[in-house]
């Protein structure tokens, strides 16, 4: 039986570019986060972004600030929200669970790589979370 903690450990082992992980429950509350990344003060904007699924051609949310770092939202779909810091302070990937749902796997991505380098792993682990939330 997989637990949320073992799922996070497996993700961190598999994808070296994921430097911080947090999980938002289906009720919008913080389930857990890695010790090196505290998003508890940013739950309002994060939940707003998770729920924001703009129709094609609509702008939607253009930026989000997590732990004082502003990320430009470069992709915003039901499957994923990707933010990147234009001054090189890293990226965030938010993978809603289930797709288009209220829960989410949120990962801080190594500034040295592009967010897409870790996207597949993040999204596949978000799918594994469905049964745990």
C-alpha positions as CSV (number, residue, x, y, z in Angstrom):
1,X,0.0,0.0,0.0
2,X,1.5,3.3,-1.1
3,X,1.4,6.3,1.1
4,X,1.6,9.9,0.2
5,X,5.0,10.2,1.9
6,X,6.4,7.2,0.0
7,X,5.0,8.6,-3.3
8,X,6.8,11.9,-2.7
9,X,10.0,10.0,-1.9
10,X,9.7,7.9,-5.1
11,X,9.1,11.1,-7.1
12,X,12.2,12.8,-5.6
13,X,14.3,9.7,-6.3
14,X,13.1,9.4,-9.9
15,X,13.2,13.0,-10.9
16,X,16.3,14.8,-9.7
17,X,15.0,18.2,-11.0
18,X,12.1,18.2,-8.5
19,X,13.5,20.1,-5.5
20,X,10.3,20.7,-3.5
21,X,6.9,18.9,-3.3
22,X,3.6,19.8,-1.8
23,X,0.2,18.1,-2.0
24,X,-3.1,19.9,-1.9
25,X,-6.1,17.8,-0.8
26,X,-9.5,17.7,-2.6
27,X,-10.8,20.2,0.0
28,X,-8.0,22.7,-0.9
29,X,-6.1,22.2,2.3
30,X,-2.4,21.5,2.5
31,X,-1.9,17.7,3.0
32,X,1.9,17.7,3.2
33,X,5.0,19.3,1.9
34,X,8.7,18.7,1.9
35,X,10.6,20.4,4.7
36,X,12.5,22.6,2.3
37,X,9.4,24.2,0.7
38,X,6.6,25.9,2.7
39,X,3.7,26.9,0.6
40,X,1.2,27.2,3.5
41,X,1.1,31.0,3.3
42,X,0.2,30.8,-0.5
43,X,-2.7,28.4,-0.5
44,X,-5.3,31.0,-1.6
45,X,-3.6,31.9,-4.9
46,X,-2.5,28.3,-5.5
47,X,-6.1,27.0,-5.1
48,X,-7.3,29.9,-7.3
49,X,-4.9,28.8,-10.0
50,X,-5.8,25.1,-9.6
51,X,-9.5,26.0,-10.2
52,X,-8.6,28.4,-13.1
53,X,-9.1,26.6,-16.4
54,X,-9.5,29.3,-19.0
55,X,-11.2,28.5,-22.3
56,X,-9.1,28.5,-25.4
57,X,-8.2,32.1,-26.2
58,X,-8.9,33.4,-22.6
59,X,-6.0,34.7,-20.6
60,X,-6.7,33.3,-17.2
61,X,-4.3,33.9,-14.3
62,X,-1.0,35.3,-15.6
63,X,1.3,35.0,-12.5
64,X,1.4,33.5,-9.1
65,X,3.7,34.2,-6.1
66,X,4.9,31.3,-3.9
67,X,7.2,31.9,-1.0
68,X,7.9,35.4,-2.3
69,X,9.0,34.3,-5.7
70,X,6.8,35.5,-8.7
71,X,6.2,33.0,-11.4
72,X,4.8,33.8,-14.8
73,X,2.1,31.3,-15.7
74,X,3.4,30.0,-19.1
75,X,0.9,27.1,-19.4
76,X,-2.6,26.8,-17.8
77,X,-4.6,23.8,-18.8
78,X,-6.8,21.3,-16.9
79,X,-3.8,18.8,-16.9
80,X,-1.1,21.2,-15.7
81,X,-0.2,24.7,-14.7
82,X,3.4,25.7,-15.3
83,X,5.0,28.8,-13.9
84,X,8.5,30.1,-14.5
85,X,10.5,32.8,-12.7
86,X,11.9,35.2,-15.3
87,X,14.9,36.0,-13.1
88,X,16.1,32.4,-12.9
89,X,14.8,31.4,-9.5
90,X,13.1,28.2,-10.8
91,X,9.8,26.9,-12.0
92,X,6.6,25.4,-10.5
93,X,4.5,22.6,-12.0
94,X,1.0,22.2,-10.6
95,X,-0.7,19.0,-11.7
96,X,-4.4,18.9,-10.6
97,X,-5.7,15.7,-9.2
98,X,-7.8,14.3,-10.7
99,X,-7.2,16.2,-14.0
100,X,-9.3,19.4,-13.7
101,X,-9.9,18.5,-10.0
102,X,-9.5,20.4,-6.8
103,X,-6.5,18.5,-5.4
104,X,-3.0,18.9,-6.8
105,X,0.6,17.8,-6.8
106,X,2.8,20.9,-6.7
107,X,6.5,20.8,-7.5
108,X,9.3,23.3,-7.4
109,X,11.7,22.6,-10.3
110,X,15.4,23.1,-10.5
111,X,16.2,26.6,-11.9
112,X,19.0,25.0,-14.1
113,X,16.6,23.1,-16.3
114,X,13.4,23.8,-18.1
115,X,10.1,22.8,-16.4
116,X,9.3,20.4,-19.2
117,X,12.3,18.3,-18.2
118,X,10.3,17.2,-15.1
119,X,6.8,17.4,-16.5
120,X,6.3,13.8,-17.4
121,X,7.3,12.5,-13.9
122,X,5.3,15.1,-12.1
123,X,2.1,14.3,-14.1
124,X,2.5,10.6,-13.8
125,X,2.9,10.9,-10.0
126,X,-0.1,13.2,-9.9
127,X,-2.2,10.3,-11.4
128,X,-0.9,8.0,-8.7
129,X,-2.2,10.4,-6.1
130,X,-5.9,9.9,-7.2
131,X,-6.3,6.9,-5.0
132,X,-4.6,8.5,-2.0
133,X,-6.5,11.8,-1.7
